[in-house]
Amino acid sequence: MDFSFTEEQTLLRNTVQSLLGDKYDFDTRRKIVKSAEGWSQPMWQQFAELGLLAAPFSEELGGLGGGSIETMILMEEFGRHLVVEPFVETVVLAGGFLREGGSPAQQEAHIPGIIGGETVWAFAYAEPQGRYNLADLATTAKKDGEGYTINGYKAVVLGAPWAQKLIVTARTSGGQRDRDGVSIFIVDKNAPGVSTRDYPTVDGRRASEITFENIKVGADALIGAEGKGLPLVEKITDQAIAALSAEAVGCMGELNKATVEYCKTRKQFGVPIGKFQVLQHRMVDMFMAYEQSVSMTYMVNLKLDENEAERTKAAAGAKVQIGKAGRFVGQQAVQLHGGMGMTDELNVGHYFKRLTMIDTQFGNVDHQLKRYSTAA
Amino acid sequence: MDMSFSPQDLAFRDEVRTFIAENYPKDLKSRRTRGEMTKEEILTWHRILYKKGWVVPHWPVEYGGTGWTTTQRYIWNEENARAETQALLPFGLAMVGPVIYTFGNEEQKKRFLPGILSADVWWCQGYSEPGAGSDLAGLKTRAVREGDHYVVNGHKIWTTLAQYADWMFCLVRTDANAKAQEGISFLLIDMKTPGITVRPIITMDGAHEVNEVFLEDVKVPAENLIGEENKGWTYAKFLLGNERSGIAGVSRSKKAIERLKSIATAELVDGSPLLKTDEFSRKVAELEIDLTALEVTELRTLAAESKGAGPGPEASILKIKGTEIQQRITELTLEAVGNYGHVNVPTGDLTGNEFVAGPDYSNGSAQNYFNMRKTSIYGGSNEIQHNIIAKMVLGL
């Protein structure tokens, strides 16, 4: 039993900490979010140069040979700085699909672009009627000679305004919610027939609504076997859940630190408000919620390669924990900061907003509770 | 004990329901859901009710009240919530108005009450300061008497809609040597007086609702003092008691739960309505039960009030439970809309062509949730309300 980090992992954390500490303070982040593009391409290039985008890929694929723990370390630091750049979308999700399901040709064609920071990806899976059910797909891909023709509509595709490439789930057979018949495709965002409407999200990111109208893709666009994509989608989204858990831990850690600091210095009735027992106990509960979230985050990141049932329980369990803890810590951090916590000026509200959105990504507490309780 | 309406009450209900149906502007609701309203738009319903003579049902008849019974006032609030009418601004009608007719002199009543009723004068509340939030009595804004006026210096914060205000009712310290609560006075300040600066505060939902107000050598005529010098804390507490009971928002919450249920009916989980799932329907049921309890608690408070008991420390129950319920409704509404909770509805200067993704009912649900976190902070934080009940009700 050992929960310590290797020397290389500590070095990775130091690298990202010093980069973000120097170049991603809250004011810089605010400017990035308010810019026309909504993200920082130069920052993304720095991520690439420092090897952050290569961290979780094997050396054979041109990466640094890390895995989920490296991703966890990066995501926690990204959470601390509320990084908006699409690491989860590009490296964890698209990178994950290519790494675990892609053919050698697909890997060769696409992974270098991810590692080098040249290509940004987004994952177009959610549909208006589907809520959090990954198999509930009205988008279809019909066999068309050697390739496929895709038609459909995808909702709230995070990071899509910045992406050149999309991973798209579509139904190649079966009924709308069947487990069988789900296929995964690589689609160029600028392919004829792809139309997007971009918009900002409440946590300072960007997303798109995407319509696919008779998009022609070749057979080489299919990841894995036709109609057998759902288990891979579940596996990769569980990896994304593990990454988001770490991000949430980063957010909660910062909120707790800020709240304790504030309560030590903010005086009312002649004493620091942190002297009031009711607030002390509240902060202790926030601290425990954070510690429990750290534990579940370690656990899920260590269990991503277990069998499906184990992995499902680990991911669903972690998502429930961070969903509940994120809500509690976020709400109470705002409450204990009083009016200041409500302002756009202070970072507290921004962490709270991000935590709130993390809960909705890949299924909220209710969805994951159900998933946990029905996992074999 | 009887909780049912009499035939007269039912007739009254029909009358006000018809009035609202015939007089509430149809387009107001749609304008409200997109972006911020103009100053004049915010006052639309107020002005209509003023013409009808129904703008202050809770005031004594001699000052413009309607003379309605407690039940009739309850019905009136219900019907407004049912029709989702604009909420009236509380600063004049619910806050400073009653202070003026209760503690002001005849001259002040004549001077200020008509503008409150007609909405020709917009009021804001100068209470909180950067160093005086929960500990309101710790306020430091100084008013020094010089001949026939006061000179006011200080810094107010969280002043709601001060950007539109013509006047501010302001708590100021007039005796620096007295105990905290005893050196405070209640002053009415014309916002056009030289030395006043209003600076916006943008909240995390992107809205500009609150402000900072800086007062620098502001000359306020002594005749704008309400009641006695150094007795302002009494008037301030009277006002806060009124504020707290209004804060319960039971009727509005009922309507909001109806809306939540319709959203949860439209939203699907595996092809069937979210509201049909065990988890979600239980959460909504729990919320409705909490609200029912609060409704009857409020009715009990109102009944006691109609027998002469003013809003006492029990009003703190209404504030705590009312705001918890309001927050829970927005939380569940955000939960109900699923992925479209991410969408930000633009605020500020809009071109009108902004794209807002998702069904209309999902628009702004996250921002609304974020915004409503303020309710457990303002009007005396919920922690302070717990203290009030512990001390004043339980005698701890």
Interface residues (C-beta under 8 A of the other chain):
Chain A: A126 P128 Q129 R131 Y132 N133 D136 A155 V156 L158 Q176 R177 R197 D198 Y199 P200 T201 V202 D203 R205 A207 E209 K267 Q268 F269 G270 I273 F276 V278 L279 R327 Q331 V334 Q335 G338 G339 G341 M342 T343 D344 E345 G349 H350 F352 K353 T356 M357 T360 N364 D366 L369 K370
Chain B: S128 G131 A132 G133 S134 D135 G138 I157 W158 I201 I202 T203 M204 D205 G206 V210 E267 L268 V269 D270 G271 L274 T277 E279 F280 E331 L334 E335 G338 N339 Y340 G341 H342 V343 N344 P346 F355 V356 A357 G358 P359 A366 Q367 Y369 F370 R373 K374 S376 I377 Y378 S381 N382 E383 H386
